[in-house]
Amino acid sequence: MRKLILMTPFLVSAVVLVGGTTVMADPPALQFTDQEYLDNGIDPSLPDPPNPLNPRNAPPANFDPTKFVDPLDGVSSGRATLQANGDIEVNEITGGYRHQGDIIYYTVLAKFNAGSFTDNAAGENARDIANFFVAYIFPKAAGPQFVPMFPNRRQDNIFATRNGYFSNNPLGLWRLVFVKWVDVEDTPDPGECQGQRDELEEENGLDLDGTPIFREENELEDAEEEGCILIRSRDEDGSLPDTLLPGEFGGPQFAFRWVV
């Protein structure tokens, strides 16, 4: 008899092979139930948000941009519940970078704003977790700068998985921050910023915009310190930052992303 254990940060599933027959000891990875979200400080019953990349998705009459959960489980039920019964298998998976530059894989379950935290101790704890773990998103220069959807990305995300992500973040909560290159001539030190661009291009190559790829969090920190990039997010109350530029509009503040 041979036993194969498949592990993610949130679920352990065993497949037992006996005499050529496969027996599932545990079910496949599933979306969390509504009750599991509530127990961990998230209200999954808030109205759907409008999707700026999908014009037919108009906001509902009671839409509040500070309070939404946007389900990505493939179910359009007319309400924003993530999953009432926990019977949606998680099959979608995509790739990105860990803060040290190595490749990771993850799945996106939903996006949400600050108003989705429950008004109790569990919600306060969930907010602390979500604010601590940062996911760096890289919108295309010609696209909306606070929208994380795949068609709007110039490169893969970077996730800061340090400090106990796999043990201290049961729902996989992330605060989304958005990275924008500053035109070299508009930076405090154009020579320094051009040098950083040249070095990153040599090390990592170019993204879909033709600008250098970031792979590590320290590369972002160095570029931000020199004024070569902007790293922005919604304010803690869910409002858009003062640095919003003409023509930009806001996307979600947080997301559920399982890093496996």
MIDOSE-1310 file (N, C-alpha, C; in nm, 2 decimals, decimal comma, always signed):
residues 260
mrkl	+0,08/-0,12/+0,00/+0,00/+0,00/+0,00/+0,09/+0,12/+0,00; +0,05/+0,22/-0,08/+0,13/+0,35/-0,09/+0,03/+0,46/-0,06; +0,07/+0,55/+0,03/-0,01/+0,67/+0,06/+0,06/+0,80/+0,01; -0,02/+0,88/-0,06/+0,03/+1,01/-0,11/-0,05/+1,12/-0,04
ilmt	+0,03/+1,21/+0,03/-0,04/+1,32/+0,10/-0,02/+1,44/+0,02; -0,13/+1,51/-0,02/-0,13/+1,64/-0,09/-0,16/+1,75/+0,01; -0,07/+1,85/+0,02/-0,09/+1,95/+0,13/-0,10/+2,09/+0,07; -0,19/+2,17/+0,12/-0,19/+2,31/+0,09/-0,18/+2,38/+0,23
pflv	-0,17/+2,51/+0,24/-0,17/+2,57/+0,37/-0,30/+2,55/+0,45; -0,41/+2,52/+0,38/-0,54/+2,51/+0,45/-0,60/+2,38/+0,45; -0,55/+2,28/+0,38/-0,62/+2,16/+0,37/-0,52/+2,04/+0,35; -0,54/+1,93/+0,41/-0,46/+1,81/+0,39/-0,55/+1,71/+0,33
savv	-0,52/+1,65/+0,21/-0,60/+1,55/+0,15/-0,52/+1,43/+0,13; -0,57/+1,32/+0,16/-0,50/+1,19/+0,14/-0,56/+1,11/+0,03; -0,47/+1,06/-0,06/-0,51/+0,96/-0,16/-0,44/+0,83/-0,14; -0,52/+0,73/-0,11/-0,47/+0,60/-0,08/-0,49/+0,50/-0,20
lvgg	-0,38/+0,45/-0,25/-0,38/+0,35/-0,36/-0,38/+0,21/-0,31; -0,49/+0,14/-0,33/-0,50/+0,00/-0,28/-0,53/-0,09/-0,39; -0,44/-0,18/-0,43/-0,47/-0,28/-0,53/-0,51/-0,21/-0,66; -0,45/-0,10/-0,70/-0,48/-0,03/-0,82/-0,60/+0,06/-0,82
ttvm	-0,67/+0,06/-0,70/-0,79/+0,14/-0,68/-0,76/+0,27/-0,60; -0,80/+0,38/-0,65/-0,78/+0,51/-0,58/-0,90/+0,54/-0,49; -0,87/+0,56/-0,36/-0,98/+0,59/-0,27/-0,94/+0,73/-0,21; -1,04/+0,82/-0,22/-1,02/+0,96/-0,16/-1,05/+0,95/-0,02
adpp	-0,95/+0,97/+0,07/-0,97/+0,97/+0,21/-1,04/+1,10/+0,26; -1,01/+1,21/+0,18/-1,07/+1,34/+0,21/-1,12/+1,40/+0,08; -1,22/+1,49/+0,09/-1,27/+1,55/-0,04/-1,17/+1,65/-0,10; -1,19/+1,69/-0,23/-1,10/+1,78/-0,30/-1,11/+1,92/-0,23
alqf	-1,01/+2,00/-0,26/-1,01/+2,13/-0,20/-1,13/+2,21/-0,24; -1,20/+2,27/-0,14/-1,33/+2,34/-0,17/-1,32/+2,48/-0,13; -1,41/+2,56/-0,19/-1,43/+2,70/-0,14/-1,48/+2,70/+0,01; -1,44/+2,79/+0,09/-1,49/+2,80/+0,23/-1,64/+2,82/+0,23
tdqe	-1,70/+2,77/+0,33/-1,85/+2,80/+0,35/-1,87/+2,94/+0,40; -1,99/+2,99/+0,39/-2,02/+3,12/+0,45/-1,99/+3,12/+0,60; -2,02/+3,02/+0,67/-2,00/+3,01/+0,81/-1,85/+3,02/+0,85; -1,77/+2,95/+0,76/-1,62/+2,96/+0,79/-1,57/+3,10/+0,77
yldn	-1,62/+3,17/+0,67/-1,58/+3,31/+0,65/-1,63/+3,39/+0,78; -1,75/+3,38/+0,82/-1,80/+3,45/+0,94/-1,72/+3,42/+1,06; -1,68/+3,29/+1,08/-1,60/+3,25/+1,20/-1,47/+3,32/+1,20; -1,42/+3,35/+1,08/-1,28/+3,41/+1,07/-1,29/+3,56/+1,03
gidp	-1,40/+3,62/+1,06/-1,41/+3,77/+1,06/-1,45/+3,83/+0,93; -1,51/+3,76/+0,83/-1,55/+3,82/+0,71/-1,70/+3,79/+0,68; -1,77/+3,90/+0,65/-1,91/+3,89/+0,62/-1,93/+3,86/+0,47; -1,97/+3,74/+0,43/-1,98/+3,71/+0,28/-2,11/+3,74/+0,22
slpd	-2,20/+3,82/+0,28/-2,33/+3,84/+0,23/-2,35/+3,98/+0,18; -2,25/+4,05/+0,14/-2,26/+4,19/+0,10/-2,27/+4,20/-0,05; -2,32/+4,31/-0,10/-2,36/+4,32/-0,24/-2,24/+4,31/-0,34; -2,26/+4,26/-0,46/-2,16/+4,25/-0,56/-2,11/+4,39/-0,60
ppnp	-1,98/+4,40/-0,63/-1,94/+4,53/-0,68/-1,95/+4,54/-0,84; -1,94/+4,66/-0,89/-1,93/+4,66/-1,04/-1,79/+4,62/-1,08; -1,78/+4,56/-1,20/-1,65/+4,52/-1,25/-1,61/+4,62/-1,36; -1,51/+4,71/-1,34/-1,48/+4,81/-1,44/-1,43/+4,75/-1,57
lnpr	-1,39/+4,62/-1,57/-1,35/+4,56/-1,70/-1,46/+4,48/-1,76; -1,58/+4,49/-1,71/-1,70/+4,42/-1,76/-1,82/+4,52/-1,76; -1,83/+4,60/-1,86/-1,93/+4,71/-1,85/-2,08/+4,66/-1,83; -2,11/+4,54/-1,86/-2,25/+4,49/-1,84/-2,27/+4,46/-1,69
napp	-2,17/+4,46/-1,61/-2,19/+4,43/-1,47/-2,21/+4,57/-1,39; -2,33/+4,62/-1,40/-2,37/+4,74/-1,33/-2,38/+4,72/-1,18; -2,35/+4,82/-1,10/-2,37/+4,81/-0,96/-2,51/+4,80/-0,92; -2,54/+4,72/-0,82/-2,68/+4,71/-0,77/-2,72/+4,84/-0,70
anfd	-2,85/+4,85/-0,67/-2,90/+4,98/-0,61/-2,84/+5,00/-0,48; -2,81/+4,90/-0,40/-2,76/+4,91/-0,26/-2,61/+4,90/-0,26; -2,54/+4,92/-0,37/-2,39/+4,90/-0,37/-2,32/+5,01/-0,29; -2,24/+4,96/-0,20/-2,15/+5,05/-0,12/-2,01/+5,01/-0,15
ptkf	-1,92/+5,10/-0,21/-1,79/+5,06/-0,25/-1,70/+5,02/-0,14; -1,73/+5,06/-0,02/-1,65/+5,02/+0,10/-1,69/+4,89/+0,15; -1,80/+4,83/+0,10/-1,85/+4,70/+0,16/-1,89/+4,61/+0,04; -1,80/+4,52/+0,00/-1,84/+4,43/-0,09/-1,75/+4,30/-0,08
vdpl	-1,81/+4,19/-0,13/-1,74/+4,07/-0,15/-1,77/+4,03/-0,30; -1,67/+4,01/-0,38/-1,69/+3,98/-0,52/-1,65/+3,84/-0,54; -1,75/+3,74/-0,55/-1,71/+3,60/-0,56/-1,65/+3,57/-0,69; -1,55/+3,48/-0,69/-1,48/+3,44/-0,81/-1,49/+3,29/-0,82
dgvs	-1,60/+3,23/-0,77/-1,61/+3,09/-0,77/-1,69/+3,03/-0,89; -1,72/+3,12/-0,99/-1,79/+3,07/-1,11/-1,94/+3,06/-1,10; -1,99/+3,11/-0,98/-2,13/+3,10/-0,96/-2,19/+3,24/-0,96; -2,29/+3,26/-1,04/-2,36/+3,39/-1,04/-2,50/+3,37/-0,99
sgra	-2,52/+3,39/-0,86/-2,64/+3,36/-0,79/-2,73/+3,48/-0,76; -2,68/+3,60/-0,80/-2,76/+3,72/-0,77/-2,73/+3,77/-0,63; -2,65/+3,71/-0,55/-2,60/+3,76/-0,42/-2,45/+3,74/-0,41; -2,39/+3,81/-0,32/-2,24/+3,81/-0,32/-2,19/+3,70/-0,22
tlqa	-2,27/+3,61/-0,17/-2,22/+3,51/-0,09/-2,11/+3,43/-0,16; -2,01/+3,40/-0,09/-1,90/+3,33/-0,15/-1,93/+3,19/-0,18; -1,99/+3,12/-0,09/-2,04/+2,98/-0,11/-2,11/+2,93/+0,01; -2,24/+2,91/+0,00/-2,32/+2,87/+0,11/-2,29/+2,73/+0,17
ngdi	-2,27/+2,64/+0,08/-2,26/+2,50/+0,12/-2,12/+2,44/+0,12; -2,02/+2,51/+0,06/-1,89/+2,46/+0,06/-1,87/+2,35/-0,04; -1,95/+2,35/-0,15/-1,94/+2,24/-0,25/-1,88/+2,28/-0,38; -1,81/+2,39/-0,38/-1,75/+2,44/-0,51/-1,60/+2,40/-0,50
evne	-1,55/+2,32/-0,59/-1,41/+2,28/-0,60/-1,33/+2,40/-0,65; -1,21/+2,41/-0,59/-1,11/+2,51/-0,63/-1,02/+2,45/-0,73; -1,04/+2,49/-0,86/-0,96/+2,43/-0,97/-0,87/+2,53/-1,03; -0,90/+2,66/-1,03/-0,82/+2,77/-1,09/-0,69/+2,79/-1,01
itgg	-0,58/+2,80/-1,08/-0,45/+2,83/-1,02/-0,37/+2,91/-1,11; -0,29/+3,00/-1,05/-0,20/+3,08/-1,13/-0,07/+3,10/-1,06; +0,03/+3,17/-1,13/+0,16/+3,18/-1,07/+0,20/+3,32/-1,04; +0,30/+3,33/-0,95/+0,35/+3,46/-0,91/+0,49/+3,44/-0,85
yrhq	+0,53/+3,54/-0,77/+0,66/+3,54/-0,70/+0,64/+3,55/-0,55; +0,72/+3,48/-0,48/+0,73/+3,50/-0,33/+0,82/+3,62/-0,32; +0,82/+3,68/-0,20/+0,90/+3,81/-0,17/+1,05/+3,79/-0,20; +1,10/+3,66/-0,19/+1,24/+3,64/-0,22/+1,27/+3,61/-0,36
gdii	+1,17/+3,60/-0,45/+1,19/+3,59/-0,59/+1,16/+3,45/-0,65; +1,14/+3,35/-0,56/+1,11/+3,22/-0,62/+0,96/+3,21/-0,66; +0,93/+3,12/-0,75/+0,80/+3,11/-0,81/+0,71/+3,04/-0,71; +0,58/+3,09/-0,70/+0,48/+3,02/-0,62/+0,35/+3,01/-0,71
yytv	+0,26/+2,93/-0,66/+0,13/+2,92/-0,72/+0,02/+2,95/-0,62; -0,09/+3,01/-0,68/-0,20/+3,05/-0,59/-0,33/+3,05/-0,66; -0,44/+3,05/-0,59/-0,57/+3,06/-0,64/-0,64/+3,18/-0,58; -0,72/+3,25/-0,66/-0,80/+3,37/-0,61/-0,94/+3,33/-0,58
lakf	-0,99/+3,35/-0,46/-1,13/+3,31/-0,43/-1,22/+3,43/-0,43; -1,18/+3,55/-0,40/-1,26/+3,67/-0,40/-1,18/+3,79/-0,37; -1,25/+3,91/-0,40/-1,19/+4,04/-0,36/-1,29/+4,11/-0,27; -1,24/+4,20/-0,19/-1,33/+4,26/-0,09/-1,27/+4,39/-0,04
nags	-1,36/+4,48/+0,02/-1,31/+4,60/+0,08/-1,33/+4,60/+0,23; -1,28/+4,71/+0,30/-1,27/+4,71/+0,44/-1,41/+4,69/+0,51; -1,52/+4,73/+0,45/-1,65/+4,71/+0,52/-1,69/+4,56/+0,53; -1,62/+4,47/+0,47/-1,65/+4,33/+0,48/-1,61/+4,26/+0,60
ftdn	-1,52/+4,33/+0,68/-1,48/+4,27/+0,81/-1,60/+4,28/+0,91; -1,62/+4,17/+0,98/-1,73/+4,17/+1,08/-1,70/+4,26/+1,20; -1,80/+4,31/+1,26/-1,79/+4,41/+1,37/-1,77/+4,33/+1,50; -1,67/+4,26/+1,52/-1,64/+4,18/+1,64/-1,49/+4,15/+1,65
aage	-1,45/+4,07/+1,75/-1,31/+4,04/+1,77/-1,26/+3,97/+1,65; -1,34/+3,88/+1,59/-1,29/+3,80/+1,47/-1,26/+3,89/+1,36; -1,35/+4,00/+1,34/-1,33/+4,09/+1,23/-1,20/+4,18/+1,25; -1,18/+4,22/+1,38/-1,06/+4,30/+1,41/-0,93/+4,21/+1,38
nard	-0,94/+4,08/+1,41/-0,82/+4,00/+1,39/-0,80/+3,98/+1,24; -0,91/+3,96/+1,16/-0,90/+3,94/+1,02/-0,85/+4,07/+0,95; -0,88/+4,18/+1,00/-0,83/+4,31/+0,94/-0,68/+4,32/+0,97; -0,64/+4,29/+1,09/-0,50/+4,29/+1,12/-0,42/+4,20/+1,03
ianf	-0,47/+4,08/+1,01/-0,40/+3,98/+0,92/-0,40/+4,03/+0,78; -0,51/+4,08/+0,73/-0,51/+4,13/+0,59/-0,42/+4,25/+0,57; -0,41/+4,34/+0,66/-0,32/+4,46/+0,65/-0,18/+4,42/+0,66; -0,15/+4,31/+0,72/-0,01/+4,27/+0,74/+0,05/+4,20/+0,62
fvay	-0,03/+4,12/+0,55/+0,02/+4,04/+0,43/-0,01/+4,12/+0,31; +0,10/+4,16/+0,23/+0,09/+4,24/+0,12/+0,11/+4,17/-0,01; +0,01/+4,19/-0,11/+0,03/+4,14/-0,24/+0,05/+4,26/-0,34; +0,16/+4,25/-0,41/+0,20/+4,36/-0,50/+0,14/+4,33/-0,64
ifpk	+0,06/+4,42/-0,69/-0,01/+4,41/-0,82/+0,05/+4,51/-0,92; +0,07/+4,47/-1,04/+0,14/+4,55/-1,14/+0,04/+4,58/-1,26; -0,04/+4,68/-1,25/-0,13/+4,71/-1,36/-0,05/+4,76/-1,48; -0,11/+4,74/-1,60/-0,05/+4,80/-1,72/-0,06/+4,95/-1,72
aagp	+0,04/+5,01/-1,78/+0,04/+5,16/-1,77/-0,08/+5,22/-1,84; -0,13/+5,16/-1,94/-0,25/+5,22/-2,01/-0,38/+5,18/-1,95; -0,38/+5,09/-1,85/-0,50/+5,05/-1,78/-0,53/+5,12/-1,65; -0,65/+5,08/-1,59/-0,68/+5,14/-1,46/-0,58/+5,09/-1,35
qfvp	-0,54/+5,19/-1,27/-0,42/+5,16/-1,18/-0,46/+5,09/-1,05; -0,59/+5,07/-1,02/-0,63/+5,00/-0,90/-0,72/+4,89/-0,93; -0,70/+4,82/-1,04/-0,78/+4,71/-1,08/-0,68/+4,59/-1,10; -0,70/+4,48/-1,03/-0,60/+4,37/-1,03/-0,64/+4,26/-1,13
mfpn	-0,74/+4,26/-1,21/-0,78/+4,15/-1,29/-0,67/+4,12/-1,39; -0,67/+3,99/-1,43/-0,56/+3,94/-1,52/-0,53/+4,02/-1,65; -0,64/+4,06/-1,72/-0,61/+4,14/-1,85/-0,54/+4,27/-1,82; -0,54/+4,32/-1,70/-0,48/+4,45/-1,67/-0,34/+4,44/-1,61
rrqd	-0,28/+4,32/-1,61/-0,15/+4,31/-1,54/-0,04/+4,30/-1,64; +0,07/+4,37/-1,61/+0,19/+4,37/-1,70/+0,29/+4,27/-1,66; +0,28/+4,21/-1,53/+0,36/+4,10/-1,49/+0,29/+4,03/-1,38; +0,35/+3,92/-1,33/+0,29/+3,84/-1,22/+0,31/+3,92/-1,09
nifa	+0,22/+3,88/-1,00/+0,22/+3,94/-0,86/+0,34/+3,90/-0,78; +0,37/+3,98/-0,68/+0,47/+3,94/-0,57/+0,39/+3,93/-0,44; +0,41/+3,82/-0,36/+0,35/+3,80/-0,24/+0,45/+3,80/-0,12; +0,43/+3,88/-0,02/+0,52/+3,89/+0,10/+0,47/+3,78/+0,19
trng	+0,52/+3,66/+0,18/+0,48/+3,54/+0,25/+0,56/+3,52/+0,38; +0,64/+3,62/+0,42/+0,72/+3,61/+0,54/+0,64/+3,61/+0,67; +0,70/+3,59/+0,78/+0,64/+3,61/+0,91/+0,52/+3,52/+0,94; +0,52/+3,40/+0,90/+0,42/+3,30/+0,94/+0,29/+3,30/+0,85
yfsn	+0,30/+3,33/+0,72/+0,18/+3,33/+0,64/+0,11/+3,20/+0,64; +0,19/+3,09/+0,63/+0,13/+2,96/+0,62/+0,06/+2,91/+0,75; +0,10/+2,97/+0,87/+0,04/+2,93/+0,99/-0,06/+3,03/+1,05; -0,04/+3,16/+1,01/-0,11/+3,27/+1,07/-0,22/+3,34/+0,99
nplg	-0,25/+3,28/+0,87/-0,34/+3,35/+0,77/-0,44/+3,24/+0,72; -0,53/+3,20/+0,80/-0,61/+3,08/+0,76/-0,70/+3,10/+0,64; -0,75/+3,22/+0,62/-0,83/+3,25/+0,50/-0,75/+3,29/+0,38; -0,62/+3,32/+0,39/-0,54/+3,37/+0,28/-0,58/+3,51/+0,25
lwrl	-0,58/+3,60/+0,35/-0,62/+3,74/+0,33/-0,49/+3,82/+0,29; -0,51/+3,91/+0,19/-0,40/+3,99/+0,14/-0,45/+4,14/+0,12; -0,37/+4,23/+0,16/-0,39/+4,37/+0,12/-0,33/+4,40/-0,02; -0,41/+4,45/-0,11/-0,36/+4,47/-0,25/-0,29/+4,61/-0,26
vfvk	-0,17/+4,61/-0,30/-0,10/+4,74/-0,33/-0,06/+4,74/-0,48; -0,06/+4,85/-0,54/-0,05/+4,86/-0,69/+0,08/+4,94/-0,72; +0,16/+4,89/-0,81/+0,29/+4,94/-0,84/+0,29/+5,01/-0,98; +0,33/+5,13/-0,98/+0,33/+5,21/-1,10/+0,47/+5,27/-1,12
wvdv	+0,53/+5,26/-1,24/+0,65/+5,32/-1,27/+0,63/+5,47/-1,28; +0,73/+5,55/-1,23/+0,73/+5,69/-1,26/+0,82/+5,72/-1,38; +0,77/+5,80/-1,47/+0,86/+5,84/-1,59/+0,99/+5,89/-1,54; +1,10/+5,84/-1,60/+1,23/+5,86/-1,55/+1,26/+6,01/-1,53
edtp	+1,21/+6,09/-1,63/+1,24/+6,24/-1,62/+1,17/+6,31/-1,51; +1,07/+6,24/-1,45/+0,99/+6,30/-1,34/+1,04/+6,25/-1,21; +1,14/+6,17/-1,20/+1,19/+6,11/-1,07/+1,29/+6,21/-1,01; +1,31/+6,20/-0,88/+1,41/+6,29/-0,81/+1,55/+6,28/-0,87
dpge	+1,59/+6,16/-0,91/+1,72/+6,13/-0,96/+1,71/+6,05/-1,09; +1,69/+6,11/-1,20/+1,68/+6,03/-1,33/+1,79/+5,93/-1,35; +1,91/+5,97/-1,32/+2,02/+5,88/-1,35/+2,02/+5,76/-1,26; +1,98/+5,77/-1,13/+1,97/+5,66/-1,04/+1,85/+5,57/-1,09
cqgq	+1,74/+5,63/-1,13/+1,62/+5,54/-1,17/+1,65/+5,47/-1,30; +1,71/+5,54/-1,39/+1,75/+5,47/-1,52/+1,84/+5,36/-1,49; +1,94/+5,38/-1,40/+2,03/+5,27/-1,37/+1,96/+5,15/-1,31; +1,86/+5,18/-1,22/+1,78/+5,07/-1,16/+1,70/+5,00/-1,27
rdel	+1,65/+5,07/-1,36/+1,57/+5,00/-1,47/+1,67/+4,92/-1,55; +1,78/+4,97/-1,59/+1,88/+4,89/-1,67/+1,92/+4,76/-1,59; +1,94/+4,77/-1,46/+1,99/+4,66/-1,39/+1,88/+4,55/-1,38; +1,75/+4,60/-1,35/+1,64/+4,51/-1,34/+1,61/+4,44/-1,48
eeen	+1,62/+4,51/-1,58/+1,60/+4,45/-1,72/+1,71/+4,34/-1,74; +1,83/+4,37/-1,71/+1,93/+4,27/-1,73/+1,91/+4,15/-1,64; +1,86/+4,17/-1,52/+1,84/+4,05/-1,43/+1,72/+3,98/-1,46; +1,61/+4,05/-1,48/+1,47/+3,99/-1,49/+1,40/+3,99/-1,62
gldl	+1,45/+4,07/-1,71/+1,38/+4,09/-1,84/+1,27/+4,20/-1,84; +1,19/+4,20/-1,94/+1,09/+4,31/-1,96/+0,95/+4,25/-1,94; +0,85/+4,33/-1,89/+0,72/+4,29/-1,88/+0,64/+4,32/-2,01; +0,50/+4,31/-2,00/+0,42/+4,33/-2,12/+0,42/+4,48/-2,16
dgtp	+0,45/+4,57/-2,07/+0,46/+4,71/-2,11/+0,60/+4,75/-2,16; +0,69/+4,65/-2,16/+0,83/+4,69/-2,20/+0,91/+4,75/-2,10; +0,86/+4,75/-1,97/+0,94/+4,80/-1,86/+0,99/+4,68/-1,78; +1,09/+4,70/-1,69/+1,16/+4,59/-1,62/+1,06/+4,51/-1,53
ifre	+1,09/+4,39/-1,52/+1,01/+4,30/-1,43/+1,07/+4,31/-1,29; +0,98/+4,31/-1,19/+1,02/+4,29/-1,05/+1,00/+4,15/-1,01; +1,10/+4,09/-0,93/+1,08/+3,95/-0,88/+1,09/+3,95/-0,73; +1,15/+4,05/-0,67/+1,17/+4,04/-0,52/+1,12/+4,17/-0,46
enel	+1,07/+4,15/-0,33/+1,02/+4,27/-0,26/+1,13/+4,37/-0,24; +1,25/+4,33/-0,21/+1,36/+4,43/-0,19/+1,39/+4,52/-0,31; +1,36/+4,46/-0,43/+1,38/+4,54/-0,55/+1,27/+4,65/-0,55; +1,15/+4,62/-0,51/+1,05/+4,72/-0,50/+1,08/+4,83/-0,40
edae	+1,13/+4,78/-0,28/+1,16/+4,88/-0,18/+1,27/+4,97/-0,22; +1,37/+4,92/-0,29/+1,48/+5,01/-0,34/+1,43/+5,11/-0,44; +1,34/+5,06/-0,53/+1,29/+5,16/-0,63/+1,20/+5,26/-0,57; +1,12/+5,22/-0,48/+1,03/+5,32/-0,41/+1,11/+5,42/-0,33
eegc	+1,21/+5,38/-0,26/+1,29/+5,47/-0,18/+1,36/+5,58/-0,27; +1,39/+5,55/-0,39/+1,45/+5,64/-0,48/+1,35/+5,72/-0,56; +1,22/+5,69/-0,54/+1,12/+5,77/-0,61/+1,10/+5,72/-0,75; +1,15/+5,60/-0,79/+1,14/+5,55/-0,92/+1,00/+5,48/-0,95
ilir	+0,93/+5,44/-0,85/+0,80/+5,38/-0,86/+0,70/+5,44/-0,75; +0,57/+5,43/-0,78/+0,47/+5,46/-0,67/+0,41/+5,32/-0,63; +0,40/+5,30/-0,50/+0,33/+5,18/-0,45/+0,21/+5,24/-0,37; +0,09/+5,21/-0,42/-0,03/+5,27/-0,37/-0,14/+5,17/-0,34
srde	-0,23/+5,20/-0,25/-0,35/+5,12/-0,22/-0,46/+5,21/-0,17; -0,58/+5,15/-0,15/-0,68/+5,22/-0,09/-0,64/+5,25/+0,06; -0,70/+5,36/+0,11/-0,67/+5,40/+0,25/-0,74/+5,30/+0,34; -0,71/+5,30/+0,47/-0,76/+5,19/+0,56/-0,91/+5,19/+0,56
dgsl	-0,97/+5,31/+0,55/-1,12/+5,31/+0,55/-1,18/+5,27/+0,42; -1,10/+5,23/+0,32/-1,15/+5,19/+0,19/-1,16/+5,30/+0,09; -1,13/+5,43/+0,13/-1,13/+5,54/+0,03/-1,01/+5,53/-0,06; -1,02/+5,60/-0,17/-0,91/+5,60/-0,26/-0,80/+5,70/-0,21
pdtl	-0,67/+5,68/-0,25/-0,57/+5,77/-0,20/-0,57/+5,90/-0,26; -0,50/+6,00/-0,19/-0,49/+6,13/-0,25/-0,41/+6,14/-0,38; -0,32/+6,03/-0,39/-0,23/+6,03/-0,51/-0,30/+5,98/-0,64; -0,44/+5,96/-0,63/-0,51/+5,91/-0,75/-0,49/+6,01/-0,86
lpge	-0,45/+5,97/-0,98/-0,42/+6,05/-1,09/-0,54/+6,07/-1,18; -0,54/+6,17/-1,27/-0,65/+6,19/-1,36/-0,68/+6,07/-1,44; -0,81/+6,03/-1,45/-0,85/+5,91/-1,53/-0,84/+5,78/-1,45; -0,79/+5,78/-1,33/-0,78/+5,65/-1,25/-0,90/+5,63/-1,17
fggp	-0,94/+5,51/-1,14/-1,05/+5,48/-1,06/-1,01/+5,35/-0,97; -1,09/+5,33/-0,87/-1,05/+5,23/-0,77/-1,10/+5,09/-0,79; -1,02/+5,00/-0,75/-1,06/+4,86/-0,74/-1,07/+4,81/-0,60; -1,05/+4,68/-0,58/-1,07/+4,63/-0,44/-0,95/+4,66/-0,35
qfaf	-0,97/+4,65/-0,22/-0,87/+4,68/-0,12/-0,80/+4,55/-0,08; -0,87/+4,44/-0,07/-0,82/+4,31/-0,02/-0,86/+4,20/-0,11; -0,80/+4,08/-0,09/-0,84/+3,96/-0,17/-0,81/+3,84/-0,09; -0,89/+3,73/-0,12/-0,86/+3,60/-0,07/-0,77/+3,53/-0,17
rwvv	-0,65/+3,50/-0,14/-0,56/+3,42/-0,23/-0,49/+3,31/-0,16; -0,51/+3,19/-0,19/-0,44/+3,08/-0,13/-0,31/+3,06/-0,20; -0,20/+3,08/-0,13/-0,07/+3,05/-0,18/-0,03/+2,90/-0,14; +0,00/+2,82/-0,24/+0,02/+2,68/-0,22/+0,16/+2,64/-0,24
